[in-house]
Protein backbone atom coordinates (compact mmCIF):
# COMPACT_ATOMS: atom_id res chain seq x y z
CA UNK A 1 0.00 0.00 0.00
CA UNK A 2 1.26 3.44 -0.89
CA UNK A 3 2.01 5.75 1.98
CA UNK A 4 0.49 9.21 2.21
CA UNK A 5 3.77 10.80 1.09
CA UNK A 6 4.07 8.48 -1.90
CA UNK A 7 0.49 9.21 -2.98
CA UNK A 8 1.09 12.95 -2.60
CA UNK A 9 4.23 12.65 -4.73
CA UNK A 10 2.31 10.74 -7.42
CA UNK A 11 -0.34 13.45 -7.53
CA UNK A 12 2.25 16.23 -7.52
CA UNK A 13 4.50 14.72 -10.20
CA UNK A 14 1.56 13.76 -12.45
CA UNK A 15 0.93 17.52 -12.82
CA UNK A 16 4.53 18.76 -12.74
CA UNK A 17 5.95 16.39 -15.34
CA UNK A 18 3.85 17.98 -18.09
CA UNK A 19 4.96 21.53 -17.26
CA UNK A 20 7.89 23.21 -18.91
CA UNK A 21 11.15 22.99 -17.01
CA UNK A 22 12.62 26.21 -15.64
CA UNK A 23 16.34 26.81 -15.50
CA UNK A 24 17.71 27.93 -12.18
CA UNK A 25 15.40 25.96 -9.94
CA UNK A 26 16.99 23.74 -7.37
CA UNK A 27 20.45 23.75 -5.95
CA UNK A 28 22.52 23.74 -9.16
CA UNK A 29 22.62 27.44 -9.91
CA UNK A 30 23.58 28.62 -6.40
CA UNK A 31 26.18 25.87 -6.16
CA UNK A 32 27.72 26.87 -9.48
CA UNK A 33 27.77 30.54 -8.56
CA UNK A 34 29.49 29.75 -5.25
CA UNK A 35 32.08 27.65 -7.06
CA UNK A 36 32.80 30.41 -9.57
CA UNK A 37 32.95 33.03 -6.81
CA UNK A 38 35.51 30.85 -5.02
CA UNK A 39 37.59 30.71 -8.18
CA UNK A 40 37.44 34.50 -8.60
CA UNK A 41 38.31 35.09 -4.94
CA UNK A 42 41.36 32.85 -5.26
CA UNK A 43 42.41 34.76 -8.40
CA UNK A 44 41.87 38.19 -6.86
CA UNK A 45 43.72 37.39 -3.63
CA UNK A 46 46.77 36.20 -5.56
CA UNK A 47 46.80 32.88 -3.76
CA UNK A 48 48.81 31.20 -6.53
CA UNK A 49 51.72 33.43 -7.50
CA UNK A 50 52.52 31.73 -10.80
CA UNK A 51 48.91 32.03 -11.91
CA UNK A 52 48.99 35.74 -11.10
CA UNK A 53 52.18 36.12 -13.16
CA UNK A 54 50.49 34.46 -16.15
CA UNK A 55 47.39 36.61 -15.69
CA UNK A 56 49.45 39.80 -15.63
CA UNK A 57 51.58 38.81 -18.62
CA UNK A 58 48.62 38.09 -20.90
CA UNK A 59 45.50 40.26 -20.35
CA UNK A 60 43.34 38.11 -22.63
CA UNK A 61 43.55 35.33 -20.05
CA UNK A 62 40.83 37.06 -18.04
CA UNK A 63 38.45 36.57 -20.98
CA UNK A 64 39.23 32.85 -20.95
CA UNK A 65 38.57 32.74 -17.21
CA UNK A 66 35.25 34.58 -17.56
CA UNK A 67 34.24 32.27 -20.42
CA UNK A 68 35.14 29.23 -18.36
CA UNK A 69 33.19 30.61 -15.40
CA UNK A 70 30.08 31.04 -17.53
CA UNK A 71 30.51 27.53 -18.94
CA UNK A 72 30.84 26.13 -15.40
CA UNK A 73 27.65 27.84 -14.25
CA UNK A 74 25.68 26.70 -17.30
CA UNK A 75 26.94 23.11 -17.11
CA UNK A 76 26.30 22.63 -13.39
CA UNK A 77 22.87 24.27 -13.60
CA UNK A 78 21.69 22.19 -16.57
CA UNK A 79 23.21 18.97 -15.24
CA UNK A 80 21.63 19.30 -11.80
CA UNK A 81 18.27 20.28 -13.29
CA UNK A 82 18.23 17.21 -15.55
CA UNK A 83 19.48 14.96 -12.76
CA UNK A 84 16.70 16.07 -10.41
CA UNK A 85 14.13 15.65 -13.18
CA UNK A 86 15.29 12.14 -13.99
CA UNK A 87 15.40 11.18 -10.32
CA UNK A 88 11.80 12.33 -9.80
CA UNK A 89 10.65 10.65 -12.99
CA UNK A 90 12.28 7.38 -11.91
CA UNK A 91 10.59 7.57 -8.50
CA UNK A 92 7.25 8.31 -10.18
CA UNK A 93 7.55 5.26 -12.44
CA UNK A 94 8.57 3.02 -9.54
CA UNK A 95 5.57 4.17 -7.52
CA UNK A 96 3.25 3.55 -10.47
CA UNK A 97 4.55 -0.02 -10.74
CA UNK A 98 4.12 -0.48 -7.00
CA UNK A 99 0.57 0.86 -7.18
CA UNK A 100 -0.31 -1.39 -10.13
CA UNK A 101 1.08 -4.44 -8.31
CA UNK A 102 -1.05 -3.64 -5.26
CA UNK A 103 -4.18 -3.24 -7.36
CA UNK A 104 -3.66 -6.70 -8.92
CA UNK A 105 -3.73 -8.34 -5.52
MOBEL-V738351 format. One line per field, one symbol per residue. ss: DSSP state (A for helix, B for strand, O for the rest). phi: phi as a letter, one per 30 degrees, with the letter a starting at -180 (. if undefined). psi: psi as a letter, one per 40 degrees, with the letter a starting at -180 (. if undefined). Layout:
ss=???
phi=???
psi=???
This chain:
ss=OOOAAAAAAAAAAAAAOOOOOOOOOOOAAAAAAAAAAAAAAAAAAOOOAAAAAAAAAOOOAAAAAAAAAAAAAAAAAAAAAAAAAAAAAAAAAAAAAAAAAAAAO
phi=.ddddddddedddedddcdddcdjdjcddddddddddddddddddiecdddddddddbdddddddddddddddddddddddddddddddddeddddddddddddd
psi=hhidddddddddddddeeihihieiaedddddddddddddddddefdhdddddddddhdedddddddddddddddddddddddddddddddddddddddddddd.
